[in-house]
Amino acid sequence: MDISMLNVITSYTIWAIFAIIGICGFVGAFLAATTREDAFEVADRQKKMVWVAILIASGFVLTALGPSIPILPWVAIIMIGLYWFDVRPQIKSILEGAGGW
């Protein structure tokens, strides 16, 4: 295997990882769109449509543009991760009634 083949494989792998994370952004946008709006207010987060727009834009950046723009995909990855690992668990616990008191 020569260097050019290794470069192509690495490039396709990076595109695949970005596409998978972008799909997670679209799924997160769907889940945010189907969540009650008052849950975002109770969680003291941005409004529901703001999160839907952020997740759709992030998913688009990762699936359509991929690693072609230097910093934008990393911002999109951070926003999708922020939703999945911070916002969604908090909203889910609020909707399930698992309060901290």
Helices and strands as residue ranges (DSSP letters): H 3-33, H 37-42, H 48-60, I 61-65, G 66-68, H 72-82, I 83-87, H 88-96
